[in-house]
Each structure stands twice: as C-alpha cells, then as structure tokens.
C-alpha cells in the first residue's frame, strides 16, 4: 500500500481552464507544476486524474490531495 499523498498546500488552486482542453491533476502532491502532474508520481502508486473542461471558466483544484471529489477542492484542507 502506498504512503499518503504529499500535501502541496492547504488551499485550493484557482485555475482558469479552457473549454475542450484536458488537464492532468497531480494526485500525489510531488509535482513541481502544482496542481498539475509533471510525472513525479512514478513509482509511488499514484496516478494523475484527467479532467477535460466543458466550458472556459475558473475552477478550484484541490491542493491538499485529500479531497473526496478529485480533482476539485471540497474544503477537506480545513480539517487537516
């Protein structure tokens, strides 16, 4: 069983997404391109979460990596 994710930050990342574009959210917390994957998960048992934007808008991506609805912030960081 892999160890838990690294908490990248205890706050969401507000990101303007572009309609039709795919994003790969970092689930391990090790990426240097937070909140998105840079491949740092290799060998950890974690995989990035793919998200494709259906409209262009601002979304709040989870920074604590412990949310119940990845890749989006659900306030879990306030309980860590």
C-alpha positions in Angstrom: 0.0 0.0 0.0 1.5 3.4 -1.0 2.0 6.1 1.6 -0.4 9.0 1.5 -0.1 12.0 -0.8 2.1 14.9 0.0 0.1 18.0 0.9 1.1 20.5 -1.7 -0.7 23.3 0.0 -3.7 23.7 2.4 -5.7 25.8 0.0 -7.2 25.3 -3.5 -5.5 26.4 -6.7 -7.8 28.7 -8.6 -7.2 28.0 -12.3 -8.8 29.4 -15.5 -9.5 26.4 -17.6 -10.1 26.4 -21.4 -13.1 24.7 -23.0 -12.0 21.4 -24.7 -8.6 21.3 -23.1 -7.5 18.3 -21.0 -5.7 18.8 -17.6 -3.9 16.2 -15.6 -4.3 16.9 -11.8 -1.4 15.7 -9.6 -2.8 13.3 -7.0 0.5 12.5 -5.3 1.4 16.1 -4.3 5.0 15.7 -5.5 4.8 17.7 -8.8 6.7 20.9 -9.2 3.9 22.1 -11.6 1.1 22.1 -9.0 -1.8 21.5 -9.2 -0.9 19.6 -12.4 1.2 16.5 -13.0 4.9 16.6 -14.0 5.5 12.8 -13.8 6.9 12.9 -10.2 4.4 10.2 -9.2 6.3 7.4 -10.9 6.9 4.6 -8.5 4.5 6.0 -5.9 1.3 4.1 -6.7 -0.4 7.3 -7.5 -1.7 8.3 -11.0 -2.8 11.8 -12.3 -6.5 12.5 -12.7 -7.6 13.6 -16.2 -10.1 16.4 -16.4 -11.4 17.9 -19.7 -13.1 21.3 -19.4 -16.6 21.5 -20.9 -16.5 25.3 -20.7 -13.9 28.0 -20.1 -14.2 29.2 -16.5 -12.3 29.4 -13.2 -12.2 26.2 -11.2 -10.7 25.4 -7.8 -8.3 22.4 -7.9 -7.5 20.6 -4.7 -4.1 21.4 -3.2 -4.2 19.1 -0.1 -4.6 16.0 -2.3 -7.1 14.5 0.2 -10.4 15.7 -1.3 -13.3 13.3 -1.8 -14.1 14.6 -5.3 -10.7 14.8 -7.1 -9.5 16.9 -8.8 -11.7 19.6 -7.2 -11.4 21.2 -3.8 -14.2 20.3 -1.3 -12.8 22.0 1.8 -11.1 19.0 3.2 -7.9 21.1 3.7 -9.6 22.9 6.5 -9.7 19.6 8.5 -6.1 18.7 8.0 
